[in-house]
Each structure stands twice: as C-alpha cells, then as structure tokens.
Amino acid sequence: MILYELRCANGHKFEAWFRDSNTYDSQAKSGEVECPSCSDTVIEKAPMAPRLSRVGVEKSAIADAPAPSIDTPKSPAENRAREVAKEILTAMKKVHDHVEENCDYVGDNFADEARAIHYGETEERGIYGEATSDEAKELEEEDIPVRRLPFGPRRDS
C-alpha cells in the first residue's frame, strides 16, 4: 500500500491509499479518484517530501541488502500505516455490508432508478448499482442526492 497526498483542480488537498503507483495512475486516469470535498475527478499528486537515504550508508550496501521477509520487524511508522490501512478496509467493508443489507441493487439502471425515485415516479428506497462518471455527474447537476462508494460491482452475478 502507498499513501499519496493529492490535490484536485479546485486546490483541495487530501490523502488516499493505493495498492501501488500503477493502481493510482489507472484510477486517476479513468476518473475513479475523487476529491472528498467537491467530488472533482481532475486529480494530481501534490508535491511530497523526498525520501532521503541515511548518511554514511553506501548505495551498494543498500542494493546488496537482502529483501525484508514477512518476519522482519517493521518500523513504527510502517506498523502504524498497516494498522490504519486495515482500519480503513474494515470500515469500508462495514459500509459495503450495510448498503447491501439495507438497499436494493439496481445494477446498470442506477441513474434511471435514482431519477425515478427523486421525481416521485417510483417508491422511495435506498438503492445502489453502477453508473458511469457522466451519469453520476448528471445526477449531481440535477441535485439528485447520490454518493459514490469505494467499492466495485457485485461479484455474485
């Protein structure tokens, strides 16, 4: 896992965890990374402090050092980062489970179903499903209250 400090086109700064740099790149390119303040999907990495090597340690010594094993003790910062990541994933699972237990899955019909509920054409209820970025943006422009959730499509279909 890697933590990036990000900035949206409106100047809001926030942090987000990613599996690796390629995951960030692909999610940012496809508009899946969203500013929590304004929902902007035009995101860039904010400048971060460089990681400096220890004084007196030769580069070749670092390159020749064995890769750490799973049993290798981690630094307090690495241990805390792992704890925080685990807490985030646990919280996301709770949100996911709550949504699945309390809302109707409408699949790709999410945008149409959200409009029908908003305009009183069908019964009011909680729903979840998939929508393209354009569909989500249109719903937001119509002041239809929707939220993007940090999990993908169901895997049981």
DSSP file (Angstrom, degrees, kcal/mol; ACC not computed):
  #  RESIDUE AA STRUCTURE BP1 BP2  ACC     N-H-->O    O-->H-N    N-H-->O    O-->H-N    TCO  KAPPA ALPHA  PHI   PSI    X-CA   Y-CA   Z-CA
    1    1 A M              0   0    0      0, 0.0     2,-0.4     0, 0.0    18,-0.2   0.000 360.0 360.0 360.0 145.7    0.0    0.0    0.0
    2    2 A I  E     -A   18   0A   0     16,-3.2    16,-2.5    18,-0.1     2,-0.5  -0.994 360.0-143.2-134.0 139.0    1.1    3.5   -0.8
    3    3 A L  E     -A   17   0A   0     -2,-0.4     2,-0.4    14,-0.2    14,-0.2  -0.887  19.3-171.5-104.3 125.0   -0.2    6.8    0.6
    4    4 A Y  E     -A   16   0A   0     12,-2.7    12,-2.1    -2,-0.5     2,-0.6  -0.909  22.2-137.1-114.4 143.5   -0.3    9.8   -1.7
    5    5 A E  E     -A   15   0A   0     -2,-0.4    41,-2.9    41,-0.3     2,-0.3  -0.892  36.4-170.3 -91.7 126.1   -1.1   13.4   -0.9
    6    6 A L  E     -AB  14  45A   0      8,-4.1     8,-2.2    -2,-0.6     2,-0.3  -0.735  17.8-158.8-119.6 163.4   -3.4   14.6   -3.7
    7    7 A R  E     -AB  13  44A   0     37,-2.5    37,-2.3    -2,-0.3     6,-0.2  -0.993  11.6-142.7-143.6 134.6   -4.9   17.8   -4.9
    8    8 A C  E >   - B   0  43A   0      4,-2.0     3,-1.9    -2,-0.3    35,-0.2  -0.380  37.7 -97.7 -88.5 173.6   -8.0   18.5   -7.0
    9    9 A A  T 3  S+     0   0    0     33,-1.2    34,-0.1     1,-0.3    -1,-0.1   0.705 124.6  59.5 -64.7 -19.8   -8.3   21.1   -9.7
   10   10 A N  T 3  S-     0   0    0     32,-0.2    -1,-0.3     2,-0.1    -3,-0.0   0.397 120.9-107.0 -90.0   2.9  -10.1   23.3   -7.1
   11   11 A G    <   +     0   0    0     -3,-1.9     2,-0.3     1,-0.3    -2,-0.1   0.457  68.7 146.1  90.4   1.3   -7.0   23.2   -4.8
   12   12 A H        -     0   0    0      1,-0.0    -4,-2.0    -5,-0.0     2,-0.4  -0.551  36.2-149.1 -72.6 134.3   -8.4   20.9   -2.1
   13   13 A K  E     +A    7   0A   0     -2,-0.3     2,-0.3    -6,-0.2    -6,-0.2  -0.848  27.2 152.4-104.7 141.8   -5.7   18.7   -0.7
   14   14 A F  E     -A    6   0A   0     -8,-2.2    -8,-4.1    -2,-0.4     2,-0.3  -0.972  35.1-119.6-157.4 166.0   -6.3   15.2    0.7
   15   15 A E  E     -A    5   0A   0     -2,-0.3     2,-0.3   -10,-0.2   -10,-0.2  -0.830  25.8-179.8-111.7 151.3   -4.6   11.8    1.2
   16   16 A A  E     -A    4   0A   0    -12,-2.1   -12,-2.7    -2,-0.3     2,-0.3  -0.992  21.5-130.6-150.4 145.8   -5.5    8.5   -0.3
   17   17 A W  E     -A    3   0A   0     -2,-0.3     2,-0.3   -14,-0.2   -14,-0.2  -0.745  25.5-179.1 -95.5 142.0   -4.2    4.9   -0.1
   18   18 A F  E     -A    2   0A   0    -16,-2.5   -16,-3.2    -2,-0.3     3,-0.1  -0.966  38.3-120.8-137.4 154.5   -3.5    2.8   -3.2
   19   19 A R  S    S-     0   0    0     -2,-0.3     2,-0.3   -18,-0.2    -1,-0.1   0.912  90.9 -30.9 -59.9 -43.3   -2.2   -0.7   -3.7
   20   20 A D  S  > S-     0   0    0    -19,-0.1     4,-1.8   -18,-0.1     3,-0.2  -0.936  72.7 -83.7-163.0 178.6    0.8    0.7   -5.8
   21   21 A S  H  > S+     0   0    0     -2,-0.3     4,-2.6     1,-0.2     5,-0.1   0.848 124.4  56.2 -66.3 -33.1    1.6    3.6   -8.1
   22   22 A N  H  > S+     0   0    0      2,-0.2     4,-2.6     1,-0.2    -1,-0.2   0.880 104.8  53.2 -65.0 -36.6    0.2    1.8  -11.1
   23   23 A T  H  > S+     0   0    0     -3,-0.2     4,-2.5     2,-0.2     5,-0.2   0.932 110.2  47.3 -63.4 -45.0   -3.2    1.5   -9.3
   24   24 A Y  H  X S+     0   0    0     -4,-1.8     4,-3.1     1,-0.2     5,-0.3   0.959 111.9  50.9 -58.7 -49.7   -3.2    5.2   -8.6
   25   25 A D  H  X S+     0   0    0     -4,-2.6     4,-2.2     1,-0.2    -2,-0.2   0.912 113.5  43.3 -56.5 -46.5   -2.3    6.0  -12.2
   26   26 A S  H  X S+     0   0    0     -4,-2.6     4,-1.8     2,-0.2    -1,-0.2   0.900 116.3  47.0 -69.5 -39.3   -5.0    3.9  -13.7
   27   27 A Q  H  <>S+     0   0    0     -4,-2.5     5,-2.8    -5,-0.2     6,-0.8   0.900 114.0  47.4 -68.9 -39.9   -7.7    5.0  -11.3
   28   28 A A  H ><5S+     0   0    0     -4,-3.1     3,-1.1    -5,-0.2    15,-0.2   0.916 111.4  51.3 -65.8 -42.2   -6.8    8.7  -11.7
   29   29 A K  H 3<5S+     0   0    0     -4,-2.2    -1,-0.2    -5,-0.3    -2,-0.2   0.864 111.6  46.8 -63.0 -36.9   -6.8    8.4  -15.5
   30   30 A S  T 3<5S-     0   0    0     -4,-1.8    -1,-0.3    -5,-0.2    -2,-0.2   0.389 117.1-111.0 -89.4   5.1  -10.2    6.7  -15.5
   31   31 A G  T < 5S+     0   0    0     -3,-1.1    -3,-0.2    -4,-0.3    -2,-0.1   0.701  81.1 125.9  78.7  19.1  -11.7    9.4  -13.2
   32   32 A E      < +     0   0    0     -5,-2.8     2,-0.5    -6,-0.2    -4,-0.2   0.608  51.1  82.6 -86.6 -12.2  -12.1    7.0  -10.2
   33   33 A V        -     0   0    0     -6,-0.8     2,-0.4     8,-0.2    10,-0.1  -0.832  66.0-174.9 -94.5 126.6  -10.2    9.2   -7.8
   34   34 A E        -     0   0    0     -2,-0.5     7,-0.2     8,-0.0     6,-0.1  -0.956  29.6-114.7-130.2 138.7  -12.5   11.8   -6.4
   35   35 A C     >  -     0   0    0      5,-2.6     4,-2.2    -2,-0.4     5,-0.1  -0.538  20.1-146.5 -67.6 127.4  -11.9   14.8   -4.1
   36   36 A P  T  4 S+     0   0    0      0, 0.0    -1,-0.1     0, 0.0   -22,-0.0   0.699  95.2  51.2 -70.8 -16.6  -13.8   14.3   -0.9
   37   37 A S  T  4 S+     0   0    0      3,-0.1    -2,-0.0     1,-0.1   -24,-0.0   0.885 133.1   3.0 -85.6 -41.7  -14.6   18.0   -0.6
   38   38 A C  T  4 S-     0   0    0      2,-0.1     3,-0.1   -26,-0.0    -1,-0.1   0.393  89.4-118.7-130.3   1.8  -16.0   18.8   -4.0
   39   39 A S     <  +     0   0    0     -4,-2.2     2,-0.1     1,-0.2    -6,-0.0   0.621  55.5 159.5  67.2  14.7  -16.2   15.4   -5.9
   40   40 A D        -     0   0    0      1,-0.1    -5,-2.6    -6,-0.1    -1,-0.2  -0.446  29.6-163.3 -65.4 139.8  -13.8   16.8   -8.6
   41   41 A T        +     0   0    0     -7,-0.2     2,-1.1    -2,-0.1    -8,-0.2   0.319  63.6 100.1-109.0   6.3  -12.1   13.9  -10.5
   42   42 A V        +     0   0    0    -11,-0.1   -33,-1.2     2,-0.0     2,-0.3  -0.800  59.4 166.2 -90.4  98.5   -9.4   16.0  -12.0
   43   43 A I  E     +B    8   0A   0     -2,-1.1     2,-0.3   -15,-0.2   -35,-0.2  -0.877  20.4 179.2-122.8 144.0   -6.7   14.9   -9.5
   44   44 A E  E     -B    7   0A   0    -37,-2.3   -37,-2.5    -2,-0.3     2,-0.3  -0.969  38.5 -96.4-138.4 157.3   -2.9   15.2   -9.4
   45   45 A K  E     -B    6   0A   0     -2,-0.3   -39,-0.3   -39,-0.2     3,-0.1  -0.564  39.9-132.8 -71.0 132.3   -0.3   14.2   -6.9
   46   46 A A        -     0   0    0    -41,-2.9   -41,-0.3    -2,-0.3    -1,-0.0  -0.523  38.5 -83.0 -79.3 153.6    0.6   17.1   -4.6
   47   47 A P        -     0   0    0      0, 0.0     2,-0.3     0, 0.0    -1,-0.1  -0.335  53.4-165.8 -58.0 136.7    4.4   17.7   -4.1
   48   48 A M        -     0   0    0     -3,-0.1   -44,-0.0   -44,-0.0    -3,-0.0  -0.893  27.4 -96.4-124.6 154.5    5.7   15.4   -1.4
   49   49 A A        -     0   0    0     -2,-0.3     2,-0.0     1,-0.1     3,-0.0  -0.473  46.4-114.1 -67.8 137.5    9.0   15.5    0.6
   50   50 A P        -     0   0    0      0, 0.0     2,-0.6     0, 0.0    -1,-0.1  -0.359  24.9-113.3 -71.1 154.8   11.6   13.2   -1.0
   51   51 A R        -     0   0    0     -2,-0.0     2,-0.3     0, 0.0     0, 0.0  -0.801  34.3-153.1 -88.7 122.0   12.8   10.2    0.9
   52   52 A L        -     0   0    0     -2,-0.6     2,-0.1     1,-0.0     3,-0.1  -0.759  10.2-124.2-100.7 141.9   16.4   10.7    1.9
   53   53 A S        -     0   0    0     -2,-0.3     2,-0.1     1,-0.1     3,-0.1  -0.395  39.3 -88.8 -77.9 161.2   18.9    7.9    2.5
   54   54 A R    >   -     0   0    0      1,-0.1     3,-1.3    -2,-0.1     2,-0.2  -0.439  45.1-108.4 -69.9 140.8   20.8    7.6    5.7
   55   55 A V  T 3  S+     0   0    0      1,-0.2    -1,-0.1    -2,-0.1     3,-0.1  -0.474 102.2  23.4 -67.9 136.7   24.1    9.4    5.9
   56   56 A G  T 3  S+     0   0    0      1,-0.2     2,-0.6    -2,-0.2    -1,-0.2   0.392  91.9 114.5  89.8  -3.8   27.1    7.1    5.8
   57   57 A V    <   -     0   0    0     -3,-1.3    -1,-0.2     4,-0.0     2,-0.1  -0.895  63.4-133.6-102.7 122.0   25.3    4.2    4.1
   58   58 A E     >  -     0   0    0     -2,-0.6     4,-1.6     1,-0.1     3,-0.4  -0.422  12.6-125.9 -73.7 147.9   26.7    3.4    0.7
   59   59 A K  H  > S+     0   0    0      1,-0.2     4,-2.6     2,-0.2     5,-0.2   0.875 110.5  56.2 -60.1 -38.3   24.2    2.8   -2.1
   60   60 A S  H  > S+     0   0    0      1,-0.2     4,-2.3     2,-0.2    -1,-0.2   0.855 103.5  54.5 -65.1 -33.1   25.8   -0.5   -3.0
   61   61 A A  H  > S+     0   0    0     -3,-0.4     4,-0.8     2,-0.2    -1,-0.2   0.890 110.3  46.5 -66.3 -38.0   25.2   -1.7    0.6
   62   62 A I  H >< S+     0   0    0     -4,-1.6     3,-0.5     2,-0.2    -2,-0.2   0.921 113.6  48.0 -68.0 -43.5   21.5   -0.8    0.3
   63   63 A A  H 3< S+     0   0    0     -4,-2.6    -2,-0.2     1,-0.2    -1,-0.2   0.851 113.7  47.6 -65.9 -34.4   21.3   -2.5   -3.1
   64   64 A D  H 3< S+     0   0    0     -4,-2.3    -1,-0.2    -5,-0.2    -2,-0.2   0.595  86.8 109.3 -83.9 -10.7   23.0   -5.7   -1.8
   65   65 A A  S << S-     0   0    0     -4,-0.8    -3,-0.0    -3,-0.5     2,-0.0  -0.374  79.1-104.9 -67.2 142.6   20.9   -6.0    1.3
   66   66 A P        -     0   0    0      0, 0.0    -1,-0.1     0, 0.0     3,-0.1  -0.331  39.8 -99.0 -66.2 149.5   18.5   -8.9    1.4
   67   67 A A        -     0   0    0      1,-0.1     2,-0.1    -3,-0.1    -3,-0.0  -0.415  47.2 -99.9 -65.1 142.4   14.9   -8.1    0.8
   68   68 A P        -     0   0    0      0, 0.0     2,-0.1     0, 0.0    -1,-0.1  -0.379  37.7-139.7 -65.9 142.1   12.9   -7.9    4.1
   69   69 A S    >   -     0   0    0      1,-0.1     3,-1.2    -3,-0.1     0, 0.0  -0.434  28.2-100.3 -93.1 173.7   11.0  -11.0    4.9
   70   70 A I  T 3  S+     0   0    0      1,-0.3    -1,-0.1    -2,-0.1     0, 0.0   0.822 124.6  54.4 -62.1 -30.7    7.5  -11.2    6.4
   71   71 A D  T 3  S+     0   0    0      2,-0.1    -1,-0.3     3,-0.0     3,-0.1   0.590  81.1 111.7 -81.2 -10.4    9.1  -11.9    9.7
   72   72 A T  S <  S-     0   0    0     -3,-1.2     2,-0.0     1,-0.1     0, 0.0  -0.454  78.5-112.2 -66.7 128.7   11.3   -8.8    9.6
   73   73 A P        -     0   0    0      0, 0.0     2,-0.2     0, 0.0    -1,-0.1  -0.352  33.2-138.0 -60.8 140.6   10.2   -6.3   12.2
   74   74 A K        -     0   0    0      1,-0.1    -3,-0.0    -3,-0.1     0, 0.0  -0.584  21.0 -98.5 -96.1 160.1    8.8   -3.2   10.7
   75   75 A S     >  -     0   0    0     -2,-0.2     4,-2.7     1,-0.1     5,-0.2  -0.339  37.9-107.2 -69.8 159.9    9.4    0.4   11.8
   76   76 A P  H  > S+     0   0    0      0, 0.0     4,-2.5     0, 0.0     5,-0.2   0.881 122.3  52.6 -56.4 -37.4    6.7    2.0   14.0
   77   77 A A  H  > S+     0   0    0      2,-0.2     4,-2.5     1,-0.2     5,-0.2   0.918 110.3  46.7 -65.8 -42.3    5.6    4.1   11.0
   78   78 A E  H  > S+     0   0    0      2,-0.2     4,-2.3     1,-0.2    -1,-0.2   0.913 112.8  49.8 -65.4 -41.3    5.2    1.1    8.8
   79   79 A N  H  X S+     0   0    0     -4,-2.7     4,-2.2     1,-0.2    -2,-0.2   0.914 112.5  47.2 -62.8 -42.1    3.3   -0.8   11.5
   80   80 A R  H  X S+     0   0    0     -4,-2.5     4,-2.9    -5,-0.2     5,-0.2   0.899 109.7  53.1 -66.1 -40.2    1.0    2.2   12.0
   81   81 A A  H  X S+     0   0    0     -4,-2.5     4,-2.6     1,-0.2    -1,-0.2   0.908 110.0  48.5 -61.0 -41.1    0.4    2.5    8.3
   82   82 A R  H  X S+     0   0    0     -4,-2.3     4,-2.4     2,-0.2    -1,-0.2   0.909 111.6  49.7 -64.5 -41.2   -0.6   -1.1    8.1
   83   83 A E  H  X S+     0   0    0     -4,-2.2     4,-2.5     2,-0.2    -2,-0.2   0.931 112.3  47.1 -62.3 -45.5   -2.9   -0.7   11.1
   84   84 A V  H  X S+     0   0    0     -4,-2.9     4,-2.6     2,-0.2    -2,-0.2   0.921 111.8  50.4 -63.0 -44.1   -4.5    2.4    9.5
   85   85 A A  H  X S+     0   0    0     -4,-2.6     4,-2.5     1,-0.2    -1,-0.2   0.912 111.2  49.0 -60.3 -42.2   -4.9    0.6    6.2
   86   86 A K  H  X S+     0   0    0     -4,-2.4     4,-2.4     2,-0.2    -1,-0.2   0.908 111.0  50.1 -64.2 -41.6   -6.5   -2.4    8.0
   87   87 A E  H  X S+     0   0    0     -4,-2.5     4,-2.5     2,-0.2    -2,-0.2   0.896 111.0  49.7 -63.0 -40.5   -8.9    0.0    9.8
   88   88 A I  H  X S+     0   0    0     -4,-2.6     4,-2.7     2,-0.2    -2,-0.2   0.937 111.8  47.3 -63.7 -47.1   -9.8    1.7    6.5
   89   89 A L  H  X S+     0   0    0     -4,-2.5     4,-2.2     2,-0.2    -2,-0.2   0.883 111.9  50.7 -63.4 -38.2  -10.5   -1.6    4.8
   90   90 A T  H  X S+     0   0    0     -4,-2.4     4,-2.1     2,-0.2    -1,-0.2   0.924 111.7  47.4 -64.5 -44.3  -12.6   -2.8    7.8
   91   91 A A  H  X S+     0   0    0     -4,-2.5     4,-2.3     1,-0.2    -2,-0.2   0.908 111.0  51.4 -63.4 -41.7  -14.6    0.4    7.8
   92   92 A M  H  X S+     0   0    0     -4,-2.7     4,-2.7     1,-0.2    -1,-0.2   0.896 108.7  51.7 -62.6 -39.3  -15.2    0.1    4.0
   93   93 A K  H  X S+     0   0    0     -4,-2.2     4,-3.0     2,-0.2    -1,-0.2   0.899 108.4  51.5 -64.0 -39.7  -16.4   -3.5    4.4
   94   94 A K  H  X S+     0   0    0     -4,-2.1     4,-2.5     2,-0.2    -2,-0.2   0.918 111.5  46.8 -62.6 -43.1  -18.9   -2.3    7.1
   95   95 A V  H  X S+     0   0    0     -4,-2.3     4,-2.6     2,-0.2    -2,-0.2   0.944 113.4  49.1 -61.8 -47.4  -20.2    0.4    4.7
   96   96 A H  H  X S+     0   0    0     -4,-2.7     4,-2.5     1,-0.2    -2,-0.2   0.928 112.8  46.7 -57.9 -48.3  -20.4   -2.2    1.9
   97   97 A D  H  X S+     0   0    0     -4,-3.0     4,-2.3     1,-0.2    -1,-0.2   0.903 111.8  51.4 -62.2 -41.9  -22.2   -4.7    4.1
   98   98 A H  H  X S+     0   0    0     -4,-2.5     4,-1.9    -5,-0.2    -2,-0.2   0.927 111.3  47.3 -61.6 -45.2  -24.7   -2.0    5.4
   99   99 A V  H  X S+     0   0    0     -4,-2.6     4,-1.8     1,-0.2    -2,-0.2   0.936 113.0  48.3 -62.4 -46.7  -25.5   -0.9    1.8
  100  100 A E  H  < S+     0   0    0     -4,-2.5    -1,-0.2     1,-0.2    -2,-0.2   0.872 115.3  45.3 -62.6 -36.2  -26.0   -4.5    0.6
  101  101 A E  H  < S+     0   0    0     -4,-2.3    -1,-0.2    -5,-0.2    -2,-0.2   0.786 124.2  31.0 -77.1 -27.5  -28.2   -5.3    3.6
  102  102 A N  H  < S+     0   0    0     -4,-1.9    24,-0.4    -5,-0.2     2,-0.3   0.460 111.3  59.3-115.1  -2.9  -30.4   -2.2    3.5
  103  103 A C  S  < S-     0   0    0     -4,-1.8     2,-0.4    -5,-0.2    24,-0.3  -0.885  77.0-111.1-130.0 159.0  -30.6   -1.1   -0.1
  104  104 A D  E     -c  127   0B   0     22,-2.8    24,-2.3    -2,-0.3     2,-0.5  -0.739  27.2-130.5 -90.1 133.2  -31.8   -2.6   -3.4
  105  105 A Y  E     +c  128   0B   0     -2,-0.4    24,-0.2    22,-0.2    22,-0.0  -0.735  29.8 172.1 -82.8 122.5  -29.2   -3.5   -6.0
  106  106 A V  E >   -     0   0B   0     22,-2.8     3,-1.8    -2,-0.5    23,-0.2   0.308  22.5-157.8-115.3   6.2  -30.3   -2.0   -9.4
  107  107 A G  E >   -c  129   0B   0     21,-0.5    23,-2.2     1,-0.3     3,-1.0  -0.210  68.7  -7.7  58.6-136.5  -27.2   -2.7  -11.4
  108  108 A D  T 3  S+     0   0    0      1,-0.3     3,-0.4    21,-0.2    -1,-0.3   0.540 124.8  74.7 -72.6  -6.8  -26.6   -0.6  -14.5
  109  109 A N  T <>  +     0   0    0     -3,-1.8     4,-2.8     1,-0.2     5,-0.3   0.235  61.8 113.4 -87.8  14.5  -30.1    1.0  -14.1
  110  110 A F  H <> S+     0   0    0     -3,-1.0     4,-2.9    20,-0.7     5,-0.2   0.917  73.9  46.8 -55.8 -50.9  -28.8    3.1  -11.2
  111  111 A A  H  > S+     0   0    0     19,-0.4     4,-2.1    -3,-0.4    -1,-0.2   0.927 115.9  45.0 -60.1 -46.8  -29.1    6.5  -12.9
  112  112 A D  H  > S+     0   0    0     -4,-0.2     4,-2.3     1,-0.2    -1,-0.2   0.913 115.3  47.7 -63.6 -42.3  -32.6    5.9  -14.2
  113  113 A E  H  X S+     0   0    0     -4,-2.8     4,-2.2     2,-0.2    -2,-0.2   0.892 109.9  52.3 -67.5 -39.7  -33.8    4.4  -10.9
  114  114 A A  H  X S+     0   0    0     -4,-2.9     4,-2.5    -5,-0.3    -1,-0.2   0.900 111.2  47.8 -62.7 -40.7  -32.4    7.3   -8.9
  115  115 A R  H  X S+     0   0    0     -4,-2.1     4,-2.7    -5,-0.2     6,-0.3   0.928 109.8  52.0 -64.0 -44.9  -34.2    9.8  -11.2
  116  116 A A  H  <>S+     0   0    0     -4,-2.3     5,-2.6     1,-0.2     6,-1.1   0.894 113.2  44.6 -61.2 -40.0  -37.5    7.9  -10.8
  117  117 A I  H ><5S+     0   0    0     -4,-2.2     3,-1.4     4,-0.2    -1,-0.2   0.937 113.5  50.4 -67.5 -46.3  -37.2    7.9   -7.0
  118  118 A H  H 3<5S+     0   0    0     -4,-2.5    -2,-0.2     1,-0.3    -1,-0.2   0.884 113.7  44.1 -60.7 -40.9  -36.2   11.6   -6.9
  119  119 A Y  T 3<5S-     0   0    0     -4,-2.7    -1,-0.3    -5,-0.2    -2,-0.2   0.301 116.1-111.7 -91.4  10.1  -39.1   12.7   -9.2
  120  120 A G  T < 5S+     0   0    0     -3,-1.4    -3,-0.2     2,-0.1    -4,-0.1   0.683  80.6 126.2  74.1  19.1  -41.6   10.5   -7.3
  121  121 A E  S   <S+     0   0    0     -5,-2.6     2,-0.3    -6,-0.3    -4,-0.2   0.620  77.5  19.2 -84.6 -13.5  -42.2    8.1  -10.2
  122  122 A T  S    S-     0   0    0     -6,-1.1    -2,-0.1    -5,-0.1     3,-0.1  -0.941 103.3 -66.8-147.8 167.6  -41.4    5.1   -8.0
  123  123 A E        -     0   0    0     -2,-0.3     2,-0.4     1,-0.1    -2,-0.1  -0.210  52.7-110.2 -61.1 144.8  -41.3    4.3   -4.3
  124  124 A E        +     0   0    0     -4,-0.1     2,-0.3    -7,-0.1    -1,-0.1  -0.626  59.3 133.6 -77.4 129.4  -38.6    5.9   -2.2
  125  125 A R        -     0   0    0     -2,-0.4     2,-0.3    -3,-0.1   -22,-0.1  -0.972  58.8 -85.0-165.1 163.3  -36.0    3.5   -1.1
  126  126 A G        +     0   0    0    -24,-0.4   -22,-2.8    -2,-0.3     2,-0.3  -0.621  50.0 177.3 -78.0 136.2  -32.2    3.1   -0.8
  127  127 A I  E     -c  104   0B   0     -2,-0.3     2,-0.3   -24,-0.3   -22,-0.2  -0.927  14.0-174.5-134.6 160.0  -30.6    1.8   -3.9
  128  128 A Y  E     +c  105   0B   0    -24,-2.3   -22,-2.8    -2,-0.3   -21,-0.5  -0.981  24.8 115.1-149.5 157.8  -27.1    1.0   -5.2
  129  129 A G  E     -c  107   0B   0     -2,-0.3     2,-0.4   -24,-0.2   -21,-0.2  -0.942  59.2 -47.6 174.0-156.4  -25.6    0.0   -8.5
  130  130 A E        +     0   0    0    -23,-2.2   -20,-0.7    -2,-0.3   -19,-0.4  -0.831  43.7 169.5-110.3 145.3  -23.3    1.1  -11.3
  131  131 A A        -     0   0    0     -2,-0.4   -22,-0.1   -21,-0.1   -23,-0.0  -0.987  33.0-115.7-147.1 146.2  -23.3    4.5  -13.1
  132  132 A T     >  -     0   0    0     -2,-0.3     4,-2.5   -24,-0.1     5,-0.2  -0.321  35.7-106.3 -72.7 166.1  -20.7    6.0  -15.4
  133  133 A S  H  > S+     0   0    0      1,-0.2     4,-2.3     2,-0.2     5,-0.2   0.893 123.3  51.8 -59.9 -39.2  -18.9    9.1  -14.4
  134  134 A D  H  > S+     0   0    0      2,-0.2     4,-2.4     1,-0.2    -1,-0.2   0.918 109.3  48.8 -64.3 -43.2  -21.1   11.1  -16.8
  135  135 A E  H  > S+     0   0    0      2,-0.2     4,-2.3     1,-0.2    -2,-0.2   0.920 112.0  48.8 -62.6 -43.2  -24.3    9.6  -15.4
  136  136 A A  H  X S+     0   0    0     -4,-2.5     4,-2.3     1,-0.2    -1,-0.2   0.907 111.0  50.2 -62.8 -41.5  -23.1   10.5  -11.8
  137  137 A K  H  X S+     0   0    0     -4,-2.3     4,-2.3     1,-0.2    -1,-0.2   0.908 109.9  50.6 -63.8 -41.9  -22.2   14.0  -12.8
  138  138 A E  H  X S+     0   0    0     -4,-2.4     4,-1.5     2,-0.2    -2,-0.2   0.902 109.5  50.9 -62.7 -41.2  -25.7   14.5  -14.5
  139  139 A L  H  <>S+     0   0    0     -4,-2.3     5,-2.6     1,-0.2     3,-0.2   0.924 110.9  48.5 -62.0 -43.7  -27.4   13.2  -11.3
  140  140 A E  H ><5S+     0   0    0     -4,-2.3     3,-1.5     1,-0.2    -2,-0.2   0.889 108.7  53.6 -63.6 -39.0  -25.4   15.7   -9.2
  141  141 A E  H 3<5S+     0   0    0     -4,-2.3    -1,-0.2     1,-0.3    -2,-0.2   0.798 106.8  52.6 -66.0 -27.9  -26.2   18.5  -11.6
  142  142 A E  T 3<5S-     0   0    0     -4,-1.5    -1,-0.3    -3,-0.2    -2,-0.2   0.330 117.7-116.2 -86.4   7.1  -29.9   17.7  -11.2
  143  143 A D  T < 5 +     0   0    0     -3,-1.5    -3,-0.2     1,-0.2    -2,-0.1   0.818  62.0 154.3  58.9  33.5  -29.5   17.9   -7.4
  144  144 A I      < -     0   0    0     -5,-2.6     2,-0.8    -6,-0.2    -1,-0.2  -0.840  49.8-120.7 -89.8 119.3  -30.3   14.2   -7.0
  145  145 A P        +     0   0    0      0, 0.0     2,-0.3     0, 0.0    -5,-0.1  -0.464  52.8 148.2 -70.7 105.4  -28.6   13.1   -3.8
  146  146 A V        -     0   0    0     -2,-0.8     2,-0.4   -10,-0.1    -3,-0.0  -0.934  29.2-156.5-131.3 156.4  -26.1   10.3   -4.7
  147  147 A R        -     0   0    0     -2,-0.3     2,-0.4     2,-0.0   -11,-0.0  -0.999  18.1-128.2-134.6 137.7  -22.8    9.3   -3.3
  148  148 A R        -     0   0    0     -2,-0.4  -114,-0.0     2,-0.0    -2,-0.0  -0.705  27.9-148.0 -81.9 133.3  -20.0    7.3   -5.0
  149  149 A L        -     0   0    0     -2,-0.4     2,-1.5     2,-0.2   -57,-0.0  -0.792  17.8-119.1-107.1 147.7  -19.0    4.4   -2.9
  150  150 A P  S    S+     0   0    0      0, 0.0     2,-0.3     0, 0.0   -54,-0.1  -0.178  84.0  79.9 -82.5  46.6  -15.4    3.0   -2.7
  151  151 A F        -     0   0    0     -2,-1.5    -2,-0.2   -55,-0.0     3,-0.1  -0.994  69.7-125.1-148.2 154.6  -16.3   -0.5   -4.0
  152  152 A G        -     0   0    0     -2,-0.3     3,-0.1     1,-0.2    -1,-0.0   0.032  48.8 -50.9 -86.0-168.1  -16.9   -2.0   -7.3
  153  153 A P        -     0   0    0      0, 0.0    -1,-0.2     0, 0.0   -24,-0.0  -0.185  69.6 -85.4 -64.6 157.2  -19.6   -4.1   -8.8
  154  154 A R        -     0   0    0      1,-0.1     3,-0.2    -3,-0.1    -3,-0.0  -0.265  29.5-153.2 -61.0 149.1  -21.0   -7.1   -7.1
  155  155 A R  S    S+     0   0    0      1,-0.1    -1,-0.1    -3,-0.1    -3,-0.0   0.430  80.5  76.5-104.3  -1.6  -19.2  -10.3   -7.7
  156  156 A D              0   0    0      1,-0.2    -1,-0.1     0, 0.0    -2,-0.1   0.373 360.0 360.0 -93.7   6.3  -22.1  -12.8   -7.2
  157  157 A S              0   0    0     -3,-0.2    -1,-0.2     0, 0.0    -2,-0.1   0.445 360.0 360.0-101.0 360.0  -23.8  -12.1  -10.5
